[in-house]
C-alpha cells in the first residue's frame, strides 16, 4: 500500500492516526470511489486506526494492512465481508468492494 500511495496520482485524503508501518496495533485502510478494470483510483481516503467502524459511503475498492470487514450499510451493519476473503482482487493489493458504506477495523 505504501508504494501505491507514493506513486499514485489519485486525489488522496488522510485521516485518523499518522501512518506508522512499525505499529502492529493499528490498521491503515485505503478506500477509493472509482474502479477501472483492475485498477482502483481516486478520489481516495486513507484512514489509520484500530477498533472502530469507519463510514465509507461510495467506496468501490479498498486495500488494508490487516483483515478488515467491509459492509454494505452504515455503522458496519448489513452484509459484511472480509478483506482477506476478497472475491475480486485488483492490482496493487486492492479488492473490488462495490456498495461498501462502512469498514470495521480490528482492535
Secondary structure, 3 states (H helix, E strand, C coil): CHHHHHHCCCCEEEEECCCCCCCCCCEEEEEEEEEECCEEEEEEEEEEECCCEEEEEEEEEEEECCCCEEECCHHHCCCEEEHHHCCCECHHHCEEEEEEEEEECCC
